[in-house]
């Protein structure tokens, strides 16, 4: 893969870029094993699911080390600049032969961030392609800005509201993602993307990270984020501490505080929607 500067040029043109090497296959397989082991624990203790589904980097030291990889942050910095906040980090898993899919959508639609600037990194923990529900993107469509969406609440759509783009621009130009374990894709907040069901007999696992520059803010609520590179000169977010160990007392407390902020934000959104 090209250097970070060349990757940034491709990103600006297409709205996405892949594959970007981040981890060795051995390191990615170890992370996959850790995730699946923890997910089995969550089946017995529902509280653990929250740690995997929301800001996993705040709760787990091994996830924190993943998101601080120079090979990852160098590329993110080439796109967003030298100062970086990690706003969201979660694991996305499709079970074997599961029908769940992600409809065509843009990430910025319900984030409530202004200006709408950010970058989603999807790190493959295991090989990913169309056979097991890998994503597709439409090159250049990000230049059209925010598109209208409809909340379908369809049972097979894994997005919270089943949201999907009303009029998808040039669907025939869609590009299918293919990643080896340890590689990542990068896409912007206005990049239309979707993924189908997992038709394989194995789990499709990825770690999804959302990076933003510090000048971005949520106008509704003061949220939290982790400073992963550079300096925060704006103070729009409460800064989250790096965990010293998996689920130690400080990490659990920091994650709980972040969850409470998110619950408040979600309640504000519901009140606004009803007004």
C-alpha positions, -999 to +999 in steps of 0.1 A: +000+000+000+011+036-007+024+060+020+000+080+042+001+110+018-009+089-012-036+072+008-050+107+018-051+116-019-071+085-028-094+091+002-101+127-009-110+115-044-130+084-036-143+089+000-127+056+011-095+036+008-085+000+014-067-022+021-044-004+047-021-027+066-024-022+104-017-055+121+002-086+113-020-116+107-008-131+140-017-100+159-051-098+143-058-134+150-049-128+186-072-099+188-100-120+172-095-147+198-097-122+226-129-107+212-146-140+207-136-152+242-149-120+257-181-122+237-188-157+251-184-142+286-209-116+276-235-143+271-233-150+308-228-114+319-247-088+299-226-060+313-196-072+293-216-066+260-216-028+268-178-028+270-175-044+235-203-024+219-193+011+231-159+027+236-141-007+240-108+012+241-118+028+274-125-005+291-098-028+277-060-023+276-055-046+247-080-026+226-064+006+237-031-007+223-048-015+190-061+020+185-028+036+192-009+017+165+013+041+146+005+023+113-031+033+119-027+068+133-002+079+107-029+074+080-057+089+101-035+120+107-027+123+070-065+127+064-077+146+095-045+164+107-021+159+136-045+163+165-068+133+168-097+122+191-111+087+191-148+093+196-161+057+192-146+022+192-167-009+190-166-045+177-189-054+149-197-091+145-219-110+122-226-146+133-222-175+109-251-177+084-267-146+100-292-126+078-283-092+094-272-065+070-263-028+069-284-008+044-269+020+023-262+049+046-239+077+056-223+078+090-229+115+096-267+112+094-274+108+131-241+117+148-250+152+158-215+165+152-206+199+137-188+204+115-194+169+101-158+159+099-145+124+108-131+092+096-143+056+103-116+029+103-129-007+100-101-032+111-106-067+099-100-094+125-102-123+101-105-123+063-134-102+050-152-102+016-186-103+001-190-139+011-192-130+048-208-096+047-180-072+038-189-036+029-193-019-004-187+018-012-197+042-040-166+061-051-169+099-053-205+100-039-192+116-007-188+149-027-226+152-027-227+158+010-255+148+032-282+127+015-318+122+027-324+090+047-356+072+058-359+052+091-373+018+081-368+000+114-365-032+093-358-063+114-328-075+092-311-041+092-285-038+119-285+000+121-304+013+152-332+028+131-329+008+100-320+040+082-312+039+045-305+065+018-336+075-002-320+079-036-286+062-038-263+079-063-249+056-091-253+022-073-239+005-103-205+019-095-203+003-061-169-011-051-168-043-030-144-044-001-119-072+004-096-073+034-071-098+048-070-102+085-051-072+100-060-049+071-084-019+075-106+002+054-111+040+059-142+059+049-156+094+055-187+106+072-205+113+038-194+081+020-224+059+012-217+023+023-235-009+030-229-046+037-248-078+032-255-109+053-228-133+064-232-163+042-202-182+056-198-207+084-176-185+105-178-152+123-171-120+105-154-097+130-142-061+128-132-033+151-148+000+141-132+032+152-143+068+146-117+095+147-125+132+147-103+164+150-107+183+182-125+213+167-156+191+161-183+193+187-217+179+197-240+209+199-265+190+221-243+176+248-207+176+261-195+141+252-162+123+259-134+111+236-099+099+239-070+120+227-048+095+208-024+119+191-014+156+193-031+182+214-066+192+222-068+230+220-106+233+219-119+214+250-151+203+233-150+169+249-142+154+283-110+135+277-111+098+285-082+081+303-063+052+288-069+020+307-040+006+326-055-029+327-085-047+313-116-037+333-097-023+363-116+000+386-106+032+368-114+018+334-148+006+345-156+040+361-145+059+330-166+036+307-196+040+330-193+078+328-191+077+290-222+055+289-241+079+311-232+108+288-244+088+257-277+079+274-283+116+281-275+124+244-299+097+232-326+110+255-321+145+242-324+132+206-356+115+214-370+147+230-360+168+200-376+143+176-409+144+195-409+182+198 
